[in-house]
Amino acid sequence: MATNTSSSSHCPSPMKATSNGVFQGDNPLDFALPLAILQICLVVALTRILAFLLRPLRQPRVIAEIVGGILLGPSVLGRNEKYLNAIFPAKSHTVLDTLANLGLLFFLFLVGLELDPKSIRRTGKKALSIAVAGISLPFMLGIGTSYALRATISKGVDEAPFLVFMGVALSITAFPVLARILAELKLLTTDIGRMAMSAAAVNDVAAWILLALAIALSGTGNSPLVSLWVFLCGTGFVLGCTFIVPPIFKWMVQRCPEGEPVNELYVCATLTAVLAAGFVTDLIGIHALFGAFVIGVLVPKEGPFAGALVEKVEDLVSGLFLPLYFVSSGLKTNIATIQGAQSWGLLVLVIITACFGKIAGTVSVSLLCKVPFSEALALGFLMNTKGLVELIVLNIGKDRKVLNDQTFAIMVLMAVFTTFITTPLVMAVYKPAKRQGKGDYKHKTIERKESNSQLRILACFHSYRNIPTMINLIEASRGTEKKEGLCVYALHLMELSERPSAVLMVHKARKNGLPFWNKVKQSGGDQIVVAFETFRQLSRVVVRPMTAISSISSLHEDICESAERKRAAMIILPFHKHQRVDGTFETTRTDYQLVNKRVLEQAPCSVGILVDRGLGGTTHISASNVDSIITVLFFGGHDDREALAYGTRMAEHPGISLTVVRFVPGPEVSGEIVTADINTSDDRVLMEFKNKASNENSISYEERVVRNSRETIEAIREFSRCNLFLVGQMPENHVTATAKLNAAKTECLELGAIGSLLTSPEFSTSASVLVVQQYRTTKKSPPPSLSSTKVAEIPEGDVESP
């Protein structure tokens, strides 16, 4: 009887799937499904909270996930037996590990999608040398450390697999984690960033090969022939997949044209192939993860197919199932097993060995390749990044009895520590110098003395919705053949997130700016690139479509730095709202409004915010068919003069008619007009413009005397049938009282007084609006709040003059 009791305590009874509910006396935590749901919710909530807390330290999310798993395990919360037995009882571990490994299986498929074999084959000799050194030295040091561990806390383990597992664990570089650290530090397009990415990709492939060897050696079979058969069969599987799978995927890709949804049958077939490959590799004895990873690597990266697979899989897998793997790992990690001076000394030894091996190996070869010391040192720190693959290696070693509890805990802490210190150390040792002279370029505004000089514009957009109006605006801006022309950098703004698809963008990028660009050579593929390429061929405008990928919080920095590098005279940003069918505006994303405000504050040149109401329709208008009326509302000041200069440039297009309306204060307020230097500048600019208008039939000039806000609005309404309004962001004339009141009522103060009026629901027009802010070395202060000011009581002297 005692034997039966003992046996039942060691072999917990299997759990039923679902309960009958608390009202029938069932405890949901005694059943597999409700307990798994609670475990998923708990780990997702905890890891997200930790990721939020670690964000100011610029740590990758994998740190929060590993630490969250440790906190939920026996190291911290698991010290409470009631909690551990209720939330993570031993009988639930089979279900938990199954779900975790299923999620990990598909996540490794996504990791394989991130790796582009073509980019690895293109790896230069320098990056390849760094990768080899970054693997070889830590691998050898790992083998040396394994002897110290076997002599102390890992007595009795099999020597060969233990040596290989330790070597692999110390030589790994986490490719996805490294990509996000580089993006966070704005190093993706620097020499060090490109070298680190290339070396890490090689390192990743080498690590999987070594891990396959380690798993083959760690089999329970007594004969060495078993390990040999496992390794040979694994090699045969990879070679077979390499010859059989790619033609099938290429056939699928050819049947998935750009712009059309991918057939659900192809997605289902691919995901089934991932599971089948996992089954085969598990059958061979080298873990199911290898099969999924190999299939992911072999999927073609061109076309929409890979992107569709990522969209179908990533959120569910990385958001819900993958965190379970960190809990599963955390439940095996008991930091309390590291006791005594010897154990803590071994932890320090492992950390020093891991860091020294990676850093010394990388730095030494980098210096031989004539890389500057600061860059070589930063490269060494970057290559020391660990991540999920490290955790996979350690867990496989633990499951195969190669690593005991104490060794496993030491190795997990080593992985956390080495990754945690990467970002601060790189920031400390590597400070890329600002490019000299770029910030002092001559033409930072459209208003300039040399009107025939080349105009450079950085046109930004978020999606395909912004393209037609942006192209039609560029067409209107191209001027005449007599000038040096127009050069446009069409910058596609994309957010770099923690999703695997964000790292997939890495392989579509080439160095051409900051922070991270995609200058596509082929005309096929991306609809946006095709649109700009077609326009470039049909017009005389130099258009360079590129992609900037960054976190949304630092997107404004990338826009400003890019404009400075490209010596742009104006940045054109899309308004953060788009027009609906009924004519009202709907917010696309509130984050974009903050990006626009920050660009206005920090831009190295003039800025325009484009409110799109369908300028020229939904398609590109050819030069011969352009027939647009553009109205410049001129109140006075720097911004209005910049709008006038841009309008004058557009008027050179044969299909553009320009109307300039100057608003003059009536006699009642003329004595309170703005300072003389502004009036003098305005008068000079307007005199030059009127002289030009007298010789051009397509240009007209009008002056309207207005005495109050009502007359100002009525005068503006007369021109509401135009195609585009050009207005200054902050007019320096106080006849705009009504617009200021409208600005006080709106959330879009970045549009300024007149821009807010023209985009308000009360102002009926189908015209798009371009709100212009002229670059000045001394930034003007923001307009004061007008929420409590009456229209008729706004005196002229209350608004600041520059």
C-alpha positions in Angstrom: 0.0 0.0 0.0 2.9 2.3 0.9 4.5 1.5 -2.4 1.3 2.6 -4.3 1.2 5.8 -2.4 4.8 6.5 -3.2 4.3 5.7 -6.8 1.2 8.0 -7.1 3.2 10.9 -5.5 5.9 10.5 -8.2 3.5 10.0 -11.1 0.7 12.6 -10.8 -2.6 11.5 -12.3 -3.3 13.1 -15.8 -5.5 16.2 -15.9 -8.8 16.3 -17.7 -9.2 19.0 -20.3 -12.2 21.0 -19.1 -14.1 21.4 -15.8 -17.9 21.4 -15.1 -17.6 24.8 -13.4 -17.4 26.0 -9.8 -21.1 25.6 -9.3 -20.8 21.8 -9.7 -17.9 21.7 -7.3 -15.0 21.6 -9.7 -11.9 23.7 -9.2 -10.9 25.1 -12.6 -7.2 24.9 -11.6 -7.5 21.1 -11.5 -8.2 21.0 -15.2 -5.7 21.4 -18.1 -7.5 24.1 -20.2 -8.5 26.7 -17.6 -5.1 26.3 -15.9 -3.2 26.8 -19.2 -5.3 29.9 -19.9 -4.4 31.3 -16.5 -0.7 30.5 -17.0 -0.7 32.2 -20.4 -2.4 35.4 -19.0 -0.1 35.5 -16.0 3.1 35.3 -18.0 2.0 37.7 -20.8 0.9 40.3 -18.2 4.2 40.0 -16.2 6.5 40.0 -19.2 4.8 43.0 -20.8 5.0 44.9 -17.5 8.7 44.1 -17.2 9.3 45.1 -20.8 7.6 48.5 -20.1 9.8 49.0 -17.0 13.0 48.1 -18.8 12.3 50.2 -21.8 14.0 53.3 -20.4 17.1 51.2 -20.1 16.8 50.4 -23.8 16.7 46.6 -23.1 15.4 44.1 -25.7 12.1 42.4 -24.8 13.8 39.0 -24.5 15.4 40.2 -21.2 11.9 40.9 -19.7 10.7 37.5 -20.9 13.6 35.5 -19.4 13.5 37.5 -16.2 9.7 37.0 -16.1 10.0 33.3 -16.4 12.6 33.2 -13.6 10.3 35.3 -11.3 7.4 32.9 -11.9 9.6 29.8 -11.2 11.0 28.4 -8.0 13.7 31.1 -7.7 11.2 33.8 -6.5 7.5 33.3 -6.4 7.9 29.5 -6.5 9.4 29.6 -3.1 5.7 29.7 -1.9 4.7 26.1 -2.2 1.0 26.9 -2.3 1.4 29.2 -5.3 3.6 26.7 -7.1 1.2 23.8 -6.6 -1.8 25.9 -7.5 -0.6 27.7 -10.6 2.2 25.5 -11.9 1.6 22.0 -10.4 3.8 19.2 -11.6 0.9 17.5 -13.4 0.4 20.6 -15.6 4.0 20.6 -16.9 3.4 18.2 -19.7 0.6 20.3 -21.2 2.6 23.5 -20.5 5.8 22.1 -22.2 3.7 20.8 -25.2 2.1 24.3 -25.8 5.5 26.0 -25.2 7.3 23.8 -27.7 4.5 24.1 -30.3 4.8 27.9 -30.0 8.6 27.6 -30.2 8.3 25.4 -33.2 6.5 28.1 -35.2 8.6 30.9 -33.8 11.8 29.1 -35.0 10.0 28.9 -38.4 9.8 32.7 -38.2 13.4 33.0 -37.2 14.3 31.0 -40.3 12.2 33.4 -42.3 14.4 36.2 -40.9 17.6 34.6 -42.2 18.2 35.2 -45.9 20.7 32.6 -47.3 21.6 35.0 -50.2 22.8 37.6 -47.7 24.9 35.0 -45.9 26.5 34.0 -49.2 27.2 37.7 -49.9 29.0 38.1 -46.6 32.4 39.8 -47.1 35.7 38.3 -46.0 36.0 40.8 -43.1 32.6 39.9 -41.6 33.2 36.2 -42.2 36.6 36.4 -40.4 34.9 38.2 -37.5 32.2 35.6 -37.3 34.6 32.7 -37.3 36.8 34.3 -34.6 33.6 35.1 -32.6 32.7 31.4 -32.6 36.0 29.7 -32.3 37.6 31.4 -29.3 34.5 31.3 -27.0 33.8 27.7 -28.2 37.3 26.6 -27.1 37.0 28.6 -23.8 33.6 27.0 -23.3 35.3 23.6 -23.5 37.9 24.7 -21.1 35.3 26.0 -18.6 33.4 22.7 -18.9 36.4 20.9 -17.3 36.2 23.2 -14.3 32.4 22.6 -14.0 32.8 18.8 -14.4 35.4 18.8 -11.6 33.1 20.6 -9.2 29.3 20.9 -9.7 28.7 18.7 -12.8 30.3 15.5 -11.8 29.2 12.3 -13.6 27.8 13.9 -16.8 28.8 12.5 -20.2 32.0 14.3 -21.3 31.6 14.7 -25.1 28.0 16.2 -25.1 28.8 18.4 -22.1 31.9 19.9 -23.8 30.0 20.6 -27.0 26.9 22.1 -25.2 29.1 24.4 -23.1 31.1 25.5 -26.2 27.8 26.2 -28.1 26.3 28.1 -25.2 29.2 30.4 -25.0 29.7 31.0 -28.7 26.1 31.9 -29.7 25.1 35.4 -30.9 21.4 36.2 -31.0 20.7 37.5 -34.5 17.1 38.9 -33.9 18.1 40.5 -30.6 21.2 42.0 -32.1 19.1 43.5 -34.9 16.8 45.3 -32.5 19.7 46.6 -30.3 21.3 48.0 -33.4 18.1 49.7 -34.5 17.6 51.1 -31.0 21.1 52.6 -31.1 20.7 53.9 -34.7 23.7 51.8 -35.8 22.0 49.6 -38.5 23.5 51.5 -41.4 26.9 52.3 -39.9 29.9 50.1 -40.8 29.8 48.5 -37.4 26.1 47.7 -37.7 26.3 46.1 -41.1 29.4 44.1 -40.0 27.7 42.9 -36.9 24.5 41.8 -38.7 26.5 39.9 -41.3 28.7 38.2 -38.7 25.7 37.4 -36.5 23.8 35.7 -39.4 26.8 33.5 -40.1 27.1 32.8 -36.3 23.4 31.9 -36.1 23.8 29.2 -38.8 27.0 27.8 -37.3 25.3 27.7 -33.9 22.5 25.5 -35.2 24.9 23.1 -36.9 26.9 22.8 -33.6 23.7 22.3 -31.7 22.7 19.5 -34.0 26.1 17.9 -33.3 25.6 18.4 -29.5 22.1 16.8 -29.6 23.4 13.9 -31.7 26.2 13.3 -29.2 23.8 13.5 -26.2 21.7 10.6 -27.2 21.0 7.9 -24.6 22.3 5.1 -26.9 25.4 3.3 -25.7 26.9 2.9 -29.2 28.7 5.9 -30.8 27.2 4.6 -34.1 23.8 5.9 -32.9 25.1 9.4 -32.7 26.8 9.1 -36.1 23.5 7.9 -37.6 21.6 10.7 -36.0 24.0 13.3 -37.4 24.1 11.7 -40.9 20.3 11.5 -41.1 20.0 15.1 -40.0 22.5 16.1 -42.7 20.5 14.1 -45.2 17.3 15.8 -44.1 18.7 19.2 -44.6 20.2 18.3 -48.1 16.9 16.7 -49.1 14.9 19.8 -48.1 17.4 22.1 -49.9 16.7 20.3 -53.2 13.0 19.5 -52.8 11.4 22.3 -50.9 12.5 25.5 -52.7 11.0 24.6 -56.1 7.6 24.0 -54.4 7.8 27.3 -52.6 8.8 29.2 -55.8 5.8 27.7 -57.5 3.6 29.0 -54.7 5.2 32.4 -54.9 4.6 32.7 -58.6 0.9 32.0 -58.0 0.7 34.8 -55.4 0.8 38.1 -57.4 1.7 41.4 -55.6 -1.3 43.3 -54.3 -3.6 40.2 -54.0 -4.3 38.1 -50.9 -2.3 34.9 -50.6 -4.3 31.8 -51.2 -5.2 30.3 -47.8 -4.4 26.8 -49.2 -0.7 27.8 -49.7 -0.5 29.2 -46.1 -2.1 26.0 -44.7 0.2 23.8 -46.7 3.3 25.6 -45.6 2.4 25.5 -41.9 1.6 21.8 -42.2 5.0 21.3 -43.8 6.5 23.0 -40.8 4.9 20.5 -38.5 5.8 17.6 -40.7 9.4 18.7 -40.9 9.4 19.0 -37.1 8.1 15.5 -36.8 10.8 14.1 -39.1 13.6 15.8 -37.2 12.2 14.6 -33.9 12.0 11.1 -35.4 15.7 11.4 -36.3 16.5 12.5 -32.8 17.7 16.1 -33.3 14.6 18.0 -31.9 11.5 19.1 -33.8 12.8 22.8 -33.8 15.4 22.0 -36.5 12.8 21.0 -39.0 10.8 24.2 -38.6 13.9 26.3 -38.8 15.1 24.7 -42.0 11.7 25.2 -43.7 11.7 28.9 -42.6 15.2 29.4 -44.1 14.1 27.8 -47.4 11.0 30.0 -47.9 11.7 32.6 -50.7 12.0 36.1 -49.2 10.9 37.8 -52.4 7.3 38.7 -53.1 4.3 38.8 -50.7 4.3 35.1 -49.7 6.9 35.4 -46.8 5.1 38.5 -45.5 1.7 36.8 -45.5 3.1 33.8 -43.6 4.5 36.1 -40.9 1.2 38.0 -40.6 -0.7 34.8 -40.1 1.6 33.3 -37.5 3.6 35.9 -35.6 1.1 37.7 -33.3 -0.5 34.5 -31.9 2.8 32.7 -31.6 5.1 35.4 -30.2 2.3 37.1 -28.2 0.7 34.1 -26.5 2.5 30.8 -26.9 6.2 31.8 -26.9 6.0 33.3 -23.4 5.1 29.9 -22.1 8.5 28.7 -23.2 10.1 31.3 -20.9 7.9 30.0 -18.0 8.8 26.5 -18.9 12.5 27.5 -18.7 11.9 29.6 -15.6 10.4 26.6 -13.8 13.7 24.7 -14.4 15.8 27.6 -13.2 16.3 27.7 -9.4 18.8 30.3 -8.5 18.8 29.0 -4.9 20.8 26.0 -6.1 23.8 28.5 -6.6 25.1 28.3 -3.0 28.4 28.9 -1.5 31.5 30.7 -2.6 32.4 27.9 -5.1 29.1 28.1 -7.0 29.1 31.9 -7.2 32.8 31.8 -8.2 31.9 29.5 -11.0 29.1 31.9 -12.1 31.7 34.7 -12.3 34.1 32.4 -14.2 31.4 31.5 -16.8 30.4 35.2 -17.3 34.1 36.3 -17.6 34.9 33.5 -19.9 31.8 34.1 -22.1 32.5 37.8 -22.4 36.2 37.5 -22.8 35.9 34.8 -25.5 33.4 36.8 -27.6 35.0 40.2 -27.1 38.6 39.2 -27.4 38.0 37.0 -30.5 36.0 39.7 -32.2 38.3 42.6 -31.3 41.5 40.9 -32.3 40.3 39.9 -35.7 38.6 43.3 -36.2 41.9 45.1 -35.5 43.7 42.8 -37.9 41.1 43.9 -40.5 42.0 47.5 -39.7 38.8 48.4 -37.9 39.3 51.3 -35.5 39.6 50.2 -31.9 36.4 51.9 -30.6 34.4 50.2 -33.4 36.2 46.8 -32.8 35.4 47.0 -29.1 31.7 47.9 -29.7 31.5 45.1 -32.2 32.8 42.7 -29.6 30.1 43.8 -27.1 27.4 43.5 -29.8 28.5 40.0 -30.7 28.2 39.0 -27.1 24.4 39.3 -27.2 22.5 36.2 -26.2 18.8 35.5 -26.5 16.2 32.9 -27.2 18.5 30.5 -29.1 20.8 30.5 -26.0 17.8 29.5 -23.9 16.9 26.7 -26.4 20.4 25.3 -26.2 20.3 25.3 -22.4 16.9 23.7 -22.1 17.7 21.0 -24.6 20.9 20.3 -22.5 18.8 20.2 -19.3 16.1 17.9 -20.8 18.9 15.5 -22.0 20.5 15.4 -18.5 23.7 17.1 -19.9 23.2 20.1 -17.6 22.2 19.7 -14.0 20.1 22.3 -12.0 23.0 24.3 -10.7 24.8 24.5 -14.1 21.6 25.4 -15.9 20.9 28.2 -13.4 24.4 29.6 -13.8 24.2 29.5 -17.6 20.8 31.3 -17.7 22.1 34.1 -15.5 25.1 34.4 -17.8 22.8 34.8 -20.8 20.8 37.5 -19.0 23.8 39.4 -17.8 25.7 39.4 -21.1 22.6 40.7 -23.0 21.7 43.2 -20.4 25.1 44.9 -20.5 25.3 45.1 -24.3 23.4 48.3 -24.9 25.0 50.4 -22.1 28.5 49.2 -23.0 28.1 50.0 -26.7 26.7 53.4 -25.9 29.7 54.1 -23.6 32.4 53.0 -26.0 31.0 53.9 -29.4 29.9 57.4 -30.2 29.8 57.8 -34.0 31.0 61.3 -34.9 28.5 63.6 -36.6 29.3 64.0 -40.3 31.1 67.3 -40.6 29.7 70.0 -42.9 26.3 68.3 -43.5 24.5 70.6 -41.1 25.9 73.7 -42.7 24.6 73.2 -46.2 23.4 76.3 -48.0 19.8 75.9 -49.1 17.6 75.0 -46.1 14.5 76.9 -47.4 12.6 77.2 -50.7 12.9 81.0 -50.4 16.4 81.8 -51.7 18.3 84.2 -53.8 19.5 81.6 -56.3 16.1 80.7 -57.6 17.6 78.5 -60.4 19.4 76.2 -58.0 18.3 72.6 -57.5 15.4 72.0 -55.0 15.7 69.0 -52.8 12.6 67.7 -51.0 12.3 64.8 -48.5 8.7 63.6 -49.1 7.6 61.3 -46.3 4.6 58.9 -46.3 3.2 56.1 -44.1 1.2 54.0 -46.6 0.1 53.6 -50.2 -2.8 55.9 -49.4 -0.5 58.9 -49.3 1.2 58.1 -52.7 -1.1 59.6 -55.4 -1.4 63.1 -53.8 2.3 63.1 -52.9 3.3 62.2 -56.5 0.9 64.9 -57.9 2.4 67.5 -55.5 5.9 66.5 -56.7 4.8 66.8 -60.3 3.5 70.4 -59.5 6.8 71.2 -57.8 9.2 70.3 -60.6 9.6 73.8 -62.1 11.0 74.4 -65.6 13.8 72.8 -67.6 15.9 75.9 -67.3 16.5 75.2 -63.7 18.8 72.6 -62.2 15.6 70.6 -61.4 13.9 68.9 -58.5 15.4 66.0 -56.5 12.9 64.1 -54.3 13.8 61.6 -51.7 10.5 59.6 -51.1 10.9 58.3 -47.6 8.6 55.4 -46.6 8.2 55.6 -42.8 7.9 52.2 -41.1 7.9 51.2 -37.5 10.5 48.8 -36.1 8.7 46.7 -33.5 9.5 43.6 -31.6 7.7 41.5 -34.2 9.7 39.0 -36.3 8.4 40.8 -39.4 10.4 43.9 -38.3 13.6 42.0 -38.5 12.5 40.6 -41.9 12.9 44.1 -43.2 16.6 43.9 -42.4 17.1 41.8 -45.5 15.3 44.2 -47.8 17.6 47.1 -46.8 20.7 48.7 -48.2 22.8 51.5 -46.9 21.7 54.8 -48.3 20.9 57.1 -45.3 19.7 57.0 -41.7 18.7 55.1 -39.9 18.1 52.2 -42.2 17.1 52.3 -45.8 15.7 50.2 -48.5 16.9 51.3 -52.0 15.3 48.8 -54.2 16.8 48.1 -57.6 14.2 45.9 -59.2 11.0 47.5 -60.5 8.8 44.6 -59.3 7.6 43.9 -55.8 6.7 46.8 -53.7 3.7 48.8 -55.1 5.2 52.0 -53.6 8.5 51.6 -55.3 6.7 50.8 -58.6 4.6 54.0 -58.3 7.7 56.2 -57.8 9.7 54.4 -60.4 6.9 54.9 -63.0 6.7 58.5 -62.1 10.4 59.0 -62.4 10.4 57.5 -65.9 7.5 59.7 -67.1 8.8 62.9 -65.6 12.1 64.8 -65.4 12.2 64.5 -61.7 14.9 62.5 -59.9 13.0 60.3 -57.4 14.7 58.0 -55.0 12.3 55.8 -53.1 13.7 54.6 -49.8 12.5 53.1 -46.6 13.4 54.3 -43.1 12.7 51.8 -40.3 12.7 52.9 -36.7 10.7 52.8 -33.5 7.9 55.4 -33.5 9.4 57.3 -30.6 12.6 58.1 -32.5 11.1 58.4 -36.0 11.4 62.2 -35.9 15.1 62.0 -35.3 15.5 59.8 -38.4 13.5 62.1 -40.5 15.6 65.2 -39.4 18.9 63.4 -39.8 17.9 62.1 -43.2 16.9 65.5 -44.4 20.3 66.9 -43.2 22.2 64.1 -44.9 20.3 64.6 -48.1 20.6 68.5 -47.9 16.9 68.9 -48.2 15.3 72.3 -48.4 11.9 71.0 -47.3 10.5 68.0 -45.5 6.9 67.2 -46.5 5.0 65.2 -43.9 1.5 63.6 -44.2 -1.2 64.8 -41.9 -2.0 62.2 -39.2 -5.6 62.1 -40.3 -7.1 60.9 -43.6 -10.3 61.9 -45.3 -13.2 59.6 -45.2 -15.8 59.2 -48.0 -18.2 61.7 -46.3 -15.4 64.3 -46.3 -14.7 64.3 -42.6 -11.2 63.4 -41.2 -10.4 60.2 -39.4 -7.3 59.7 -37.3 -4.8 57.3 -38.9 -2.7 57.0 -35.8 -2.2 59.5 -33.0 1.6 58.7 -32.8 2.1 60.3 -36.2 0.8 63.6 -34.8 3.6 63.6 -32.2 6.1 62.7 -34.9 5.0 65.7 -36.9 5.2 68.1 -34.0 8.7 66.9 -33.1 9.9 67.3 -36.7 8.5 70.9 -36.7 10.6 71.6 -33.6 13.9 69.9 -34.6 13.9 70.0 -38.5 17.2 71.3 -40.1 15.2 72.8 -43.0 11.7 74.0 -43.8 8.7 71.7 -43.2 5.4 71.2 -44.8 2.4 69.2 -43.5 0.2 68.0 -46.3 -3.5 67.6 -45.5 -4.7 65.3 -48.3 -8.1 65.8 -49.8 -7.2 64.0 -53.0 -5.0 66.5 -54.9 -5.4 65.4 -58.6 -7.5 62.4 -57.7 -6.5 58.9 -56.7 -4.0 58.4 -59.6 -0.9 60.1 -60.9 -1.8 62.8 -63.5 0.6 63.1 -66.4 2.4 66.4 -67.0 0.2 67.2 -70.0 -3.0 66.7 -68.1 -2.2 68.8 -65.0 -4.8 71.5 -64.5 -4.8 72.7 -60.9 -5.5 76.0 -59.2 -3.3 76.8 -56.2 -4.1 79.5 -53.8 -1.5 81.1 -51.4 -3.1 82.9 -48.4 -0.6 85.6 -47.5 -0.9 87.4 -44.1 2.8 88.1 -43.6 5.9 86.7 -41.9 8.6 84.1 -42.6 6.2 81.1 -43.0 4.0 82.9 -45.4 7.0 84.0 -47.5 8.1 80.4 -47.7 4.6 79.4 -48.8 4.7 82.1 -51.4 8.1 80.9 -52.7 6.8 77.4 -53.0 3.7 78.6 -54.8 5.9 80.7 -57.2 7.9 77.6 -58.0 4.7 75.6 -58.7 3.4 78.3 -61.0 6.2 77.6 -63.4 4.4 74.3 -64.3 2.3 74.9 -67.5 -0.7 73.2 -65.9 -0.7 75.3 -62.7 -2.7 78.5 -62.1 -1.5 80.4 -59.0 -3.6 82.9 -57.1 -1.9 84.9 -54.2 -4.3 86.6 -51.8 -2.8 89.2 -49.5 -4.8 90.1 -46.4 -4.4 93.7 -45.4 -5.6 95.0 -42.1 -8.3 97.6 -42.3 -7.7 101.2 -41.0 -9.1 100.3 -37.6 -6.2 98.0 -36.9 -3.5 99.3 -39.2 -1.9 101.3 -36.4 -1.2 98.1 -34.5 0.5 96.1 -37.3 3.6 94.0 -36.7 7.1 95.2 -36.6 8.7 97.2 -39.4 11.3 94.6 -40.4 8.7 92.0 -41.2 6.6 94.5 -43.2 9.7 95.5 -45.2 10.6 91.9 -46.0 7.0 91.2 -47.0 6.8 94.3 -49.2 10.0 93.4 -50.9 9.0 89.9 -51.6 5.5 90.9 -52.8 7.0 93.6 -55.1 9.2 91.0 -56.8 6.2 88.7 -57.1 3.9 91.3 -58.6 6.5 92.2 -61.1 6.7 88.5 -62.1 2.9 88.2 -62.1 2.5 91.0 -64.5 4.3 89.0 -67.1 2.6 85.6 -66.5 -1.0 84.9 -67.4 -1.2 81.9 -65.0 -0.4 84.1 -62.0 -2.9 86.5 -60.3 -2.5 88.7 -57.3 -5.2 90.1 -55.1 -5.3 92.2 -51.9 -8.2 92.0 -49.5 -8.8 94.6 -46.8 -10.3 92.9 -43.7 -11.4 94.6 -40.5 -12.4 91.6 -38.4 -12.5 87.8 -38.2 -15.8 87.4 -40.1 -14.5 89.3 -43.1 -11.3 87.2 -43.1 -13.3 83.9 -43.2 -15.6 85.2 -45.9 -12.6 86.3 -48.1 -11.0 82.9 -47.7 -14.3 81.1 -48.6 -14.2 82.8 -52.0 -11.2 80.7 -52.9 -12.5 77.4 -51.6 -12.9 75.9 -55.1 -9.2 75.7 -55.7 -7.2 72.4 -55.7 -4.5 73.3 -53.1 -4.1 75.9 -50.4 -0.6 77.0 -49.5 -0.5 78.7 -46.1 2.1 79.6 -43.5 2.2 77.7 -40.2 2.3 80.8 -38.1 1.3 84.0 -39.8 2.7 87.1 -38.2 -0.3 89.4 -38.8 -3.2 89.7 -36.5 -6.1 89.8 -38.8 -6.3 86.0 -38.3 -8.4 86.2 -35.1 -11.0 83.8 -36.2 -8.5 81.2 -37.3 -6.8 81.5 -33.9 -10.1 80.7 -32.3 -10.5 77.7 -34.5 -7.0 76.7 -33.6 -7.9 76.9 -29.9 -10.8 74.5 -30.6 -8.8 71.9 -32.5 -6.2 69.3 -31.4 -4.1 70.0 -34.4 -2.1 73.1 -33.3 0.8 72.0 -35.5 -1.3 73.2 -38.5 -1.3 76.7 -37.1 -4.1 79.2 -37.2 -5.0 79.2 -40.9 -4.3 75.5 -41.5 -6.7 74.6 -38.6 -9.4 76.8 -40.1 -9.0 75.2 -43.6 -9.3 71.7 -42.2 -12.1 72.3 -39.7 -15.5 70.7 -40.4 -17.1 74.2 -40.6 -15.0 75.2 -43.6 -16.4 73.4 -46.7 -13.8 72.8 -49.4 -12.4 69.9 -51.4 -8.9 71.5 -51.6 -5.9 69.9 -50.1 -3.8 72.0 -47.7 0.0 72.4 -47.4 1.0 74.1 -44.2 4.5 75.5 -44.4 7.0 76.4 -41.7 10.1 78.1 -42.8 13.5 77.1 -41.3 15.1 79.7 -39.1 18.2 79.4 -37.0 16.3 80.9 -34.0 13.2 78.8 -33.4 10.1 80.8 -32.7 8.1 80.1 -29.5 4.9 78.3 -29.8 1.7 80.3 -30.0 0.0 81.1 -26.7 -3.1 79.4 -25.6 -6.2 81.1 -26.9 -8.9 79.0 -25.3 -10.2 81.8 -23.2 -9.8 84.6 -25.6 -12.7 86.2 -27.5 -12.3 86.9 -31.2 -12.9 90.6 -31.2 -10.6 91.1 -28.2 -7.4 89.8 -29.8 -5.1 92.9 -30.1 -2.4 93.0 -32.7 0.4 93.3 -30.1 -0.4 90.1 -28.2 1.1 87.8 -30.8 4.9 87.4 -30.8 7.1 88.7 -33.6 10.3 86.9 -34.4 
